[in-house]
């Protein structure tokens, strides 16, 4: 197309350097060495100091197997344009594989030799099509979002019927309390966020992700939400971790097992959540009521780095035999005492070989 278009205007652009250069490069990409050389030579008579012209002529010499002449022209290109990647790559090729003309022939046949040619600019049609395609995709996405039914919260789901807790239109419209005197507000949220938190709590509960539901409930109970919203959150909280849904050390999913760093940064948000942390213990101590306590060095099971320390207390019903000399994983409930986090221990695991994989 380029050749046909350019040749049709030959009378208008006779004597134009850019015209001859464009035609020479067009023919080069068509593997027509003869016409490419002819138009490059015409361009050279007008203007010789062009790295693009020299790059095209060097490519013709390379295609013909005249490596000496090709290197000479590629070096001229580098003198004019030291950062020219095509010239540098071509010289490297000639010094190694280019000495065997069969390698040049193979590159000609598979088209890889074009990386040594003058590089073509972006195709305006391609740019236009990409822009139009992008606009179409964005428009279609916006349309689908507007008409696609949003996933509804399952107030009546597989774990229970919570339809009595469904948020009323009035609560959705005005979910924020005007009274800040009764309780401290740790999380100042807007109307939509309060509603979303309660919906998320129900969604997590119905999907057996009580730890995540507890976080959403903690956020509501310590926020500027209305009393009615907080009451509904408290009802959902009363259903968490019951019976078979109480986390076990081998059943707490990694995505719901909060890290020591997360909990330490926000005690209130994770209060009452279950965590399973690995490390080593120190200062084991028997208490008068039959409980047992220790200090867990979180993350120190490999003897390299301590994320932090936390007190752990096991009430009599949760006690298990423990070897203080071996690494340990402890499942416990996050609590707070004197401004510091602690764990209400529930169960432990220690590997047989004395270390975690």
C-alpha positions in Angstrom: 0.0 0.0 0.0 2.8 2.4 0.9 4.6 1.7 -2.4 1.4 2.1 -4.5 0.5 5.3 -2.7 4.0 6.9 -2.9 4.6 6.0 -6.6 1.3 7.5 -7.5 2.7 10.9 -6.3 6.1 10.5 -7.9 5.7 13.7 -10.0 4.7 15.8 -7.0 7.7 14.7 -4.8 10.5 14.4 -7.3 13.7 15.5 -5.7 12.4 15.1 -2.1 14.8 13.3 0.3 12.0 12.1 2.6 10.1 10.7 -0.4 13.0 8.6 -1.7 13.9 7.5 1.8 10.3 6.3 2.4 10.1 4.5 -0.9 13.5 2.8 -0.3 12.5 1.6 3.1 9.1 0.4 1.8 10.9 -1.7 -0.9 13.3 -3.0 1.7 10.5 -4.4 3.8 9.1 -6.0 0.6 12.5 -7.8 0.2 13.0 -5.9 -3.1 16.7 -5.1 -2.8 17.0 -3.6 -6.3 14.4 -0.9 -5.9 15.3 -0.3 -2.3 19.0 0.4 -3.3 17.8 2.6 -6.2 15.7 4.9 -4.1 18.2 5.0 -1.2 20.9 6.1 -3.7 18.6 8.8 -5.0 18.1 10.0 -1.4 21.9 9.8 -0.8 22.5 12.3 -3.6 20.4 14.8 -1.8 21.3 14.3 1.9 24.0 11.9 3.1 24.0 12.5 6.9 21.0 10.5 7.8 21.3 7.5 10.2 18.0 6.1 8.8 19.3 6.1 5.3 22.6 4.5 6.3 20.8 1.9 8.3 18.7 1.0 5.3 21.8 0.8 3.0 23.7 -1.3 5.6 20.8 -3.7 5.7 21.0 -4.2 1.9 24.7 -5.0 2.2 23.9 -7.4 5.0 21.2 -9.2 3.0 23.7 -9.6 0.1 26.4 -11.1 2.3 28.7 -8.0 2.0 29.6 -7.9 5.7 32.6 -5.6 5.4 30.5 -2.9 3.7 27.6 -3.5 6.1 29.8 -3.0 9.1 31.2 0.2 7.6 27.8 1.6 7.2 26.6 0.4 10.7 29.6 2.1 12.3 28.7 5.3 10.5 25.2 5.0 12.0 26.7 4.6 15.5 28.9 7.7 14.9 25.7 9.7 14.1 23.4 8.0 16.6 25.4 6.3 19.4 22.3 4.9 21.0 21.0 3.2 17.8 20.0 -0.3 19.0 19.5 -1.7 15.5 23.0 -0.8 14.4 24.5 -2.3 17.6 22.5 -5.5 17.3 23.5 -5.9 13.6 27.2 -5.5 14.3 27.0 -8.0 17.1 25.2 -10.4 14.8 27.9 -10.0 12.0 30.7 -10.6 14.5 29.1 -13.9 15.6 26.5 -15.7 13.5 26.6 -13.3 10.5 29.9 -14.8 9.2 27.9 -17.8 7.9 25.8 -16.5 5.0 23.3 -19.4 5.6 22.4 -17.7 8.9 21.6 -14.5 7.0 19.5 -16.5 4.6 17.5 -18.1 7.4 16.9 -14.6 9.0 15.7 -13.4 5.6 13.3 -16.2 5.3 11.8 -16.0 8.7 11.7 -12.2 8.7 14.0 -11.7 11.8 16.5 -9.7 9.8 14.0 -6.8 9.9 15.2 -6.0 13.4 18.3 -4.5 11.7 16.2 -2.3 9.3 15.2 1.3 9.8 12.3 0.9 12.3 8.8 1.8 11.2 6.8 4.4 13.2 3.4 3.6 14.7 0.7 2.9 12.2 -2.0 5.7 12.6 -4.7 3.2 11.7 -3.5 0.9 14.5 -3.5 3.7 17.0 -7.0 4.8 15.9 -8.4 1.3 16.1 -6.8 0.8 19.5 -8.3 4.0 20.8 -11.8 3.2 19.3 -11.6 -0.3 20.7 -10.7 1.0 24.1 -13.6 3.4 24.1 -15.9 0.6 23.0 -14.7 -1.7 25.8 -15.0 1.0 28.4 -18.5 1.8 27.2 -19.5 -1.8 27.2 -18.1 -2.3 30.7 -20.0 0.7 32.0 -23.2 -0.6 30.4 -22.8 -4.1 31.9 -22.1 -2.6 35.4 -25.2 -0.5 35.2 -27.5 -3.4 34.1 -25.9 -6.4 35.6 -27.6 -7.4 38.8 -25.4 -6.8 41.8 -24.7 -9.8 44.1 -27.3 -9.7 46.9 -26.5 -10.3 50.5 -27.9 -13.7 51.5 -29.8 -12.6 54.7 -31.4 -16.0 54.5 -28.5 -18.3 53.7 -27.1 -21.8 54.4 -26.1 -21.0 58.0 -29.1 -19.2 59.2 -32.1 -16.9 58.5 -31.0 -13.4 59.3 -33.8 -11.7 57.3 -35.0 -10.0 60.5 -31.7 -8.1 60.6 -32.1 -6.8 57.0 -31.3 -3.1 56.8 -34.5 -1.0 56.4 -34.7 1.8 53.8 -34.6 4.3 56.7 -31.5 2.8 58.1 -29.8 2.8 54.8 -30.7 6.5 54.4 -29.5 7.5 57.9 -27.0 5.0 59.3 -25.0 7.5 61.3 -25.5 8.4 64.9 -25.8 12.0 66.0 -24.8 11.2 69.6 -21.0 10.7 70.3 -21.2 11.0 74.1 -22.2 7.4 75.0 -19.2 5.5 73.4 -15.8 6.3 72.0 -15.7 6.4 68.2 -12.6 4.7 66.8 -13.8 4.4 63.2 -15.5 7.5 61.7 -17.3 6.1 58.7 -19.7 7.5 56.1 -23.3 6.3 55.7 -22.6 3.9 52.8 -19.6 2.3 54.6 -21.6 1.5 57.7 -24.3 -0.2 55.6 -21.6 -2.1 53.6 -19.9 -3.3 56.8 -23.0 -4.9 58.1 -23.8 -6.5 54.7 -20.2 -7.8 54.6 -20.5 -9.3 58.1 -23.6 -11.2 57.0 -22.0 -12.3 53.8 -18.9 -13.6 55.6 -21.0 -15.4 58.2 -23.1 -17.2 55.5 -19.8 -18.2 53.8 -18.3 -19.7 56.9 -15.7 -16.9 57.3 -16.4 -15.9 60.9 -13.0 -14.3 61.5 -13.7 -11.8 58.6 -17.2 -11.2 59.9 -15.9 -10.4 63.3 -13.6 -7.7 61.9 -16.6 -6.1 60.2 -18.6 -6.2 63.4 -15.8 -4.8 65.4 -15.6 -1.9 63.0 -19.3 -1.2 63.3 -19.5 -1.5 67.1 -16.6 1.0 67.5 -17.9 3.4 64.9 -20.3 6.3 64.6 -23.1 3.9 63.4 -26.6 4.2 64.8 -27.7 2.1 67.8 -30.0 0.1 65.5 -27.2 -0.9 63.2 -24.9 -1.7 66.1 -27.7 -3.9 67.6 -28.0 -5.9 64.4 -24.2 -6.3 64.3 -24.3 -7.6 67.9 -26.9 -10.2 66.9 -24.7 -11.4 64.0 -21.8 -11.6 66.4 -23.7 -13.9 68.8 -23.8 -16.5 66.0 -20.1 -16.6 65.3 -17.7 -19.4 66.1 -20.5 -21.7 67.3 -20.2 -25.5 67.3 -18.5 -26.9 64.2 -17.7 -23.3 63.1 -15.2 -22.7 65.9 -11.8 -22.5 64.2 -9.3 -25.3 64.6 -5.6 -25.0 64.3 -5.6 -27.2 61.1 -8.7 -25.5 59.6 -8.0 -21.8 59.9 -7.6 -20.6 56.3 -4.4 -18.5 55.6 -6.5 -15.7 54.1 -8.4 -15.3 57.4 -5.4 -15.8 59.7 -4.4 -12.3 60.6 -0.7 -11.6 61.1 0.9 -10.3 64.3 1.7 -7.0 62.6 -1.9 -6.4 61.6 -3.2 -7.2 65.1 -0.6 -5.2 66.8 -1.4 -2.1 64.7 -5.1 -2.2 65.5 -6.1 -4.1 68.7 -9.7 -3.1 68.6 -10.4 -4.2 65.0 -9.1 -7.8 65.6 -10.4 -8.2 69.2 -12.1 -11.6 69.5 -10.7 -13.0 66.3 -8.8 -16.3 66.1 -5.2 -16.4 65.0 -2.7 -19.2 64.6 0.9 -17.9 65.1 4.1 -19.9 64.9 7.2 -19.3 67.0 8.9 -20.4 70.2 7.9 -20.0 73.8 9.6 -18.8 77.0 8.8 -18.3 80.7 6.2 -21.2 81.0 4.3 -20.7 84.3 1.6 -22.6 86.2 -1.1 -20.4 87.6 -3.1 -21.0 90.8 -6.4 -21.6 89.0 -4.9 -24.4 87.0 -4.2 -22.3 83.9 -0.9 -22.2 82.2 0.8 -19.2 80.6 3.9 -18.5 78.5 5.4 -15.8 76.2 5.2 -16.6 72.5 8.1 -15.2 70.3 6.1 -14.9 67.1 8.0 -15.8 64.0 11.1 -17.1 65.8 10.5 -20.8 65.0 13.4 -20.6 62.5 15.7 -18.8 64.9 16.1 -15.8 62.7 13.6 -13.0 63.2 11.1 -12.2 66.0 8.0 -10.4 64.8 6.9 -9.6 68.3 6.1 -11.1 71.7 2.7 -11.9 73.1 1.5 -13.4 76.4 -0.6 -16.6 76.0 -2.8 -18.1 78.7 -4.4 -21.6 78.4 -7.3 -22.1 80.7 -7.5 -25.6 82.2 -9.9 -27.0 79.6 -7.6 -26.0 76.8 -4.3 -27.3 78.2 -2.1 -29.6 76.1 1.3 -31.2 76.6 4.0 -28.9 75.3 7.7 -29.2 74.8 9.2 -25.8 75.5 12.4 -26.7 73.5 10.6 -27.1 70.2 8.9 -24.7 67.8 5.2 -24.3 68.3 2.1 -23.1 66.5 -0.6 -21.7 68.9 -4.3 -21.1 68.1 -5.8 -18.5 70.2 -8.4 -15.7 70.5 -7.0 -12.1 70.4 -7.7 -10.3 73.7 -6.4 -7.0 75.1 -5.0 -6.5 78.6 -3.5 -3.3 79.9 -3.2 -1.9 76.4 -1.3 -4.9 75.1 -2.6 -7.8 73.0 -2.6 -11.3 74.4 -4.0 -14.7 73.3 -6.6 -16.8 75.0 -5.0 -20.1 74.0 -7.1 -22.9 72.5 -4.8 -25.5 71.0 -1.2 -26.1 69.9 0.7 -28.0 67.3 4.4 -29.0 67.4 6.1 -30.9 64.5 7.5 -34.3 65.2 10.9 -33.5 63.8 11.2 -30.4 65.9 10.9 -27.8 63.1 8.3 -26.5 60.6 8.7 -27.2 56.9 
